[in-house]
Amino acid sequence: MYLVKNSPRALFGALIPLAIVEAVLLVYALAGGQVTDPVGVPAPDQILMLYAGRMAMNAALLFVGHIILRQWTVSSRLAYGLMGGVMAAVSYGIAIRNHIQLAAPGDGSVMTVGLLPTIAGMIGGFLYGQFAGLSPVARAAVEASAVDAPGKPPLTFNGPVRVRTSFAGIVIAALMPTVLATLLPYTLVPLLMNGFGDKSTAHIFAAVIPAQTFMVMMVISVVPSSIFMLCIHHVARAMSRRNAWEYAAIGSASAFGCTLLLAFAVPLLAVLVVPAAFCGAIMGAIYRRFAGLEPMPLPEAVIATDPNALVGADHPSRHQHGVILSN
């Protein structure tokens, strides 16, 4: 029996999705405050402390959830993903209850806004279970050492394997177009800031553009990107490919081909052929990194009514027929 390790490095990596979502929500709150009450926009130090407090609460709850799962001897990545979503939802509820935020969500949008940190928490919990690694339970390790002979190597498997179909891996890979598209608006920040007379307003709205891009791209691209990633995975599996660079090559070629076909219908998409190939390569490599391997399933049992029919495919009787001469 194995348990997930205590890992500060894995905890830091698990907080990245939550940090992105919390930053997006904070920017939206700042933009809304600039419109409704420009004089009441908080100082940068106050914004930083509020953001740091939310992230500290997320980190504490995620680590508490990890400790609980260790006490229950649960180590599956699915359980860690669900735990991350629950803890992120609890953190969001505490922030709403105690007003640890710049502005409360509008009427009728509390649960809808809460879906974003919940999904980010699920991804964060999965990342923690992925990066932290496993360690054997002390009792199980002692029993195993008592049974195994001295110097006996650990349990290994040399049979045929294939890449797993991982829902969490598909979701993480499907977010790559959103992340890459969000980086583009940062090139517009200097132009945007020069167009505002009030530099404080310029800073706020320059931050809103990437946040808005992130939200829009996430809504319109996650489902198509997930379907695309699932197709890449099954193509690679059909070709018996398991390496990350092979997944990256298949993803790049598939994205290049799909975008090129769409460019014949919409010529403006021709400029996206090279970026799409780059994005497809990243998606394929990331999926392979998080999916892992699994043993090939056993073939289905054969129901035979005649033992004489159980003849191999290479047996001569499968390729030739006996001849009976009739008078």
C-alpha positions as CSV (number, residue, x, y, z in Angstrom):
1,M,0.0,0.0,0.0
2,Y,1.3,3.4,-1.0
3,L,0.6,7.0,0.2
4,V,1.2,10.3,-1.5
5,K,4.3,12.1,-0.1
6,N,4.4,15.5,1.6
7,S,6.0,17.7,-1.0
8,P,6.3,21.5,-0.9
9,R,7.4,21.4,-4.6
10,A,4.2,19.6,-5.6
11,L,2.1,22.0,-3.4
12,F,3.6,24.9,-5.3
13,G,2.8,23.4,-8.6
14,A,-0.8,22.6,-7.5
15,L,-1.4,26.2,-6.6
16,I,-0.6,27.5,-10.1
17,P,-4.1,26.9,-11.5
18,L,-5.7,28.5,-8.4
19,A,-3.3,31.4,-8.7
20,I,-4.3,32.1,-12.3
21,V,-8.1,31.9,-11.5
22,E,-7.7,34.1,-8.4
23,A,-5.8,36.6,-10.4
24,V,-8.5,36.7,-13.1
25,L,-11.3,37.1,-10.5
26,L,-9.3,39.9,-8.8
27,V,-8.8,41.8,-12.0
28,Y,-12.5,41.6,-12.8
29,A,-13.3,42.9,-9.4
30,L,-10.8,45.8,-9.9
31,A,-12.4,46.6,-13.3
32,G,-15.9,46.6,-11.8
33,G,-14.8,48.8,-8.9
34,Q,-13.2,51.2,-11.4
35,V,-16.5,51.6,-13.2
36,T,-18.8,51.8,-10.2
37,D,-16.6,53.7,-7.7
38,P,-13.3,55.0,-9.3
39,V,-12.4,56.8,-6.1
40,G,-12.7,53.7,-3.9
41,V,-10.2,51.5,-5.8
42,P,-7.9,50.0,-3.1
43,A,-4.2,50.6,-2.9
44,P,-1.8,48.2,-4.5
45,D,-0.5,47.0,-1.1
46,Q,-4.0,46.2,-0.1
47,I,-4.7,44.3,-3.3
48,L,-1.4,42.3,-2.9
49,M,-2.2,41.4,0.8
50,L,-5.7,40.3,-0.2
51,Y,-4.4,38.1,-3.0
52,A,-1.7,36.6,-0.8
53,G,-4.3,35.9,1.9
54,R,-6.5,34.0,-0.6
55,M,-3.6,32.0,-1.9
56,A,-2.4,31.2,1.7
57,M,-5.9,29.9,2.5
58,N,-6.0,27.8,-0.6
59,A,-2.6,26.3,0.2
60,A,-3.6,25.5,3.8
61,L,-6.8,23.9,2.8
62,L,-5.2,21.9,0.0
63,F,-2.5,20.6,2.4
64,V,-5.2,19.7,5.0
65,G,-7.1,17.7,2.4
66,H,-3.8,15.9,1.6
67,I,-3.3,15.0,5.2
68,I,-6.9,13.7,5.5
69,L,-6.4,11.5,2.4
70,R,-3.2,10.2,3.9
71,Q,-5.0,9.3,7.1
72,W,-7.6,7.5,5.0
73,T,-4.8,5.7,3.1
74,V,-6.2,7.0,-0.2
75,S,-3.6,7.8,-3.0
76,S,-5.5,7.8,-6.3
77,R,-5.2,10.9,-8.5
78,L,-9.0,10.9,-8.9
79,A,-9.5,11.2,-5.1
80,Y,-6.9,14.0,-5.0
81,G,-8.7,15.8,-7.9
82,L,-12.0,15.7,-6.1
83,M,-10.3,16.7,-2.8
84,G,-8.8,19.8,-4.5
85,G,-12.2,20.8,-5.9
86,V,-13.9,20.5,-2.5
87,M,-11.1,22.4,-0.7
88,A,-11.2,25.2,-3.3
89,A,-15.0,25.4,-3.0
90,V,-14.6,25.6,0.8
91,S,-12.0,28.4,0.4
92,Y,-14.3,30.3,-1.9
93,G,-17.2,29.9,0.6
94,I,-15.0,31.2,3.4
95,A,-14.0,34.2,1.4
96,I,-17.6,35.0,0.5
97,R,-18.7,34.5,4.1
98,N,-16.0,36.7,5.6
99,H,-15.8,39.3,2.8
100,I,-12.1,38.4,1.9
101,Q,-12.5,39.9,-1.5
102,L,-12.7,43.2,-3.3
103,A,-16.3,42.9,-4.3
104,A,-19.0,40.3,-3.8
105,P,-20.3,38.5,-6.9
106,G,-23.5,39.9,-8.4
107,D,-26.9,38.6,-7.5
108,G,-27.5,35.2,-9.0
109,S,-23.8,34.6,-9.9
110,V,-22.3,33.3,-6.6
111,M,-22.4,29.7,-7.6
112,T,-21.5,30.3,-11.2
113,V,-18.4,32.3,-10.3
114,G,-17.5,29.6,-7.7
115,L,-17.2,27.0,-10.5
116,L,-13.9,28.6,-11.7
117,P,-12.0,28.1,-8.4
118,T,-13.6,24.7,-7.9
119,I,-12.4,23.5,-11.3
120,A,-8.9,25.0,-10.7
121,G,-8.8,23.3,-7.4
122,M,-9.6,19.9,-9.0
123,I,-6.7,20.4,-11.4
124,G,-4.5,21.5,-8.5
125,G,-5.4,18.5,-6.5
126,F,-4.6,16.2,-9.4
127,L,-1.3,18.0,-10.0
128,Y,-0.3,17.5,-6.3
129,G,-1.0,13.8,-6.6
130,Q,0.9,13.6,-9.8
131,F,4.1,15.5,-8.7
132,A,4.4,14.5,-5.1
133,G,5.1,10.9,-5.7
134,L,4.3,7.8,-3.6
135,S,5.9,6.2,-0.6
136,P,5.1,2.8,0.9
137,V,3.1,2.6,4.2
138,A,5.5,1.7,7.0
139,R,3.6,-1.4,8.0
140,A,3.2,-2.6,4.5
141,A,6.9,-2.0,3.9
142,V,7.9,-4.1,7.0
143,E,5.6,-7.0,6.0
144,A,6.9,-6.9,2.4
145,S,10.5,-7.0,3.7
146,A,9.7,-10.0,5.9
147,V,8.2,-11.9,3.0
148,D,10.6,-11.1,0.3
149,A,14.0,-12.7,0.1
150,P,17.1,-10.5,0.8
151,G,18.3,-8.8,-2.3
152,K,15.1,-9.5,-4.2
153,P,14.3,-6.7,-6.7
154,P,11.0,-4.8,-6.4
155,L,8.0,-5.9,-8.3
156,T,8.3,-5.1,-12.0
157,F,6.2,-5.7,-15.2
158,N,7.7,-6.4,-18.6
159,G,4.5,-7.1,-20.5
160,P,2.9,-4.9,-23.2
161,V,1.7,-1.5,-22.1
162,R,-0.1,1.5,-23.6
163,V,-0.8,5.1,-22.6
164,R,-3.7,5.5,-20.3
165,T,-6.9,7.5,-21.2
166,S,-6.8,10.2,-18.6
167,F,-9.7,12.7,-18.2
168,A,-7.6,15.0,-16.1
169,G,-4.7,14.8,-18.6
170,I,-7.1,15.8,-21.4
171,V,-8.5,18.8,-19.4
172,I,-5.0,20.0,-18.6
173,A,-3.8,19.7,-22.2
174,A,-7.0,21.3,-23.5
175,L,-6.2,24.4,-21.4
176,M,-3.0,25.1,-23.4
177,P,-4.7,27.0,-26.2
178,T,-6.3,29.2,-23.6
179,V,-3.0,29.8,-21.8
180,L,-1.1,30.6,-25.0
181,A,-3.8,32.9,-26.3
182,T,-3.8,34.8,-23.0
183,L,-0.1,35.6,-23.4
184,L,-0.7,37.5,-26.7
185,P,-2.6,40.5,-25.2
186,Y,0.4,41.4,-23.1
187,T,2.0,42.8,-26.2
188,L,-0.8,45.3,-26.3
189,V,-0.2,46.6,-22.7
190,P,2.3,49.4,-23.6
191,L,0.0,50.7,-26.4
192,L,-3.0,50.5,-24.1
193,M,-1.3,52.4,-21.3
194,N,-0.2,55.2,-23.6
195,G,-3.8,55.7,-24.7
196,F,-5.0,56.6,-21.2
197,G,-4.5,59.9,-19.5
198,D,-5.1,58.4,-16.1
199,K,-2.3,55.9,-15.6
200,S,-4.1,54.1,-12.8
201,T,-7.0,53.4,-15.1
202,A,-4.6,52.3,-17.7
203,H,-3.0,49.7,-15.4
204,I,-6.4,48.3,-14.5
205,F,-7.7,48.0,-18.0
206,A,-4.4,46.7,-19.3
207,A,-4.8,43.8,-16.9
208,V,-8.4,43.3,-17.8
209,I,-7.6,42.4,-21.5
210,P,-5.6,39.3,-20.7
211,A,-8.1,38.2,-18.0
212,Q,-11.0,38.7,-20.5
213,T,-9.0,36.8,-23.1
214,F,-8.5,33.9,-20.7
215,M,-12.2,33.7,-19.8
216,V,-13.4,33.9,-23.5
217,M,-10.8,31.4,-24.7
218,M,-11.5,29.0,-21.9
219,V,-15.2,29.0,-22.7
220,I,-14.9,28.6,-26.5
221,S,-11.9,26.3,-26.7
222,V,-11.9,23.8,-23.9
223,V,-14.5,21.4,-25.4
224,P,-13.1,21.4,-28.9
225,S,-9.6,21.1,-27.6
226,S,-10.6,18.2,-25.4
227,I,-12.1,16.4,-28.4
228,F,-9.0,17.1,-30.4
229,M,-6.7,15.8,-27.6
230,L,-8.8,12.6,-27.3
231,C,-8.4,12.0,-31.0
232,I,-4.7,12.6,-30.8
233,H,-4.5,10.1,-28.0
234,H,-6.4,7.4,-29.8
235,V,-4.4,7.9,-33.0
236,A,-1.1,7.6,-31.1
237,R,-2.5,4.5,-29.3
238,A,-3.5,2.9,-32.7
239,M,0.0,3.6,-33.9
240,S,1.5,2.0,-30.7
241,R,3.3,5.2,-29.8
242,R,4.1,5.9,-26.2
243,N,6.9,8.5,-26.0
244,A,6.2,12.2,-25.3
245,W,8.0,13.4,-28.4
246,E,5.9,11.0,-30.5
247,Y,2.7,12.4,-29.0
248,A,4.1,15.9,-29.6
249,A,4.8,15.1,-33.3
250,I,1.3,13.6,-33.8
251,G,-0.3,16.5,-32.1
252,S,1.7,19.0,-34.2
253,A,0.9,17.2,-37.5
254,S,-2.8,16.9,-36.6
255,A,-3.2,20.5,-35.6
256,F,-1.3,21.6,-38.7
257,G,-3.5,19.5,-41.0
258,C,-6.8,20.6,-39.3
259,T,-5.9,24.2,-39.5
260,L,-4.8,24.0,-43.1
261,L,-8.1,22.3,-44.1
262,L,-10.0,25.1,-42.3
263,A,-7.9,27.7,-44.0
264,F,-9.3,26.6,-47.4
265,A,-12.8,27.6,-46.1
266,V,-11.7,30.6,-44.1
267,P,-8.5,32.0,-45.6
268,L,-7.8,34.3,-42.6
269,L,-7.0,31.1,-40.6
270,A,-3.9,30.6,-42.7
271,V,-1.9,32.8,-40.3
272,L,-2.7,30.3,-37.5
273,V,-1.2,27.2,-39.1
274,V,2.2,27.5,-37.5
275,P,0.9,28.6,-34.0
276,A,-1.6,25.7,-34.1
277,A,1.1,23.2,-34.9
278,F,3.2,24.5,-32.0
279,C,0.2,24.4,-29.7
280,G,-0.7,20.9,-30.8
281,A,2.8,19.7,-30.0
282,I,2.6,21.2,-26.5
283,M,-0.8,19.6,-25.9
284,G,0.4,16.1,-27.0
285,A,3.5,16.3,-24.8
286,I,1.7,17.5,-21.8
287,Y,-1.0,14.9,-22.1
288,R,1.7,12.1,-22.3
289,R,3.4,13.6,-19.2
290,F,0.2,13.4,-17.1
291,A,-1.5,10.3,-18.5
292,G,1.0,7.5,-17.6
293,L,1.0,3.9,-18.7
294,E,-1.3,0.9,-18.2
295,P,-1.0,-2.8,-19.1
296,M,-2.6,-3.9,-22.3
297,P,-6.0,-5.6,-21.6
298,L,-6.3,-9.3,-22.0
299,P,-8.0,-10.6,-25.1
300,E,-11.6,-11.7,-24.9
301,A,-12.2,-15.3,-24.1
302,V,-13.2,-17.5,-27.1
303,I,-16.3,-19.6,-26.8
304,A,-15.7,-22.9,-28.7
305,T,-18.1,-25.7,-29.3
306,D,-15.7,-27.8,-31.4
307,P,-12.2,-28.4,-30.0
308,N,-11.0,-29.2,-33.6
309,A,-11.7,-25.5,-34.5
310,L,-9.1,-24.3,-32.1
311,V,-6.3,-24.1,-34.7
312,G,-3.9,-21.2,-35.0
313,A,-3.9,-18.6,-37.8
314,D,-0.6,-19.9,-39.1
315,H,-1.5,-23.5,-39.2
316,P,-1.6,-25.0,-42.7
317,S,-5.2,-26.1,-42.3
318,R,-6.2,-22.4,-42.2
319,H,-4.7,-21.8,-45.6
320,Q,-5.4,-25.0,-47.6
321,H,-8.2,-27.5,-47.8
322,G,-8.2,-31.2,-48.0
323,V,-9.5,-32.8,-51.2
324,I,-11.7,-35.9,-51.3
325,L,-11.8,-37.5,-54.7
326,S,-15.2,-38.8,-55.6
327,N,-15.9,-41.5,-58.1
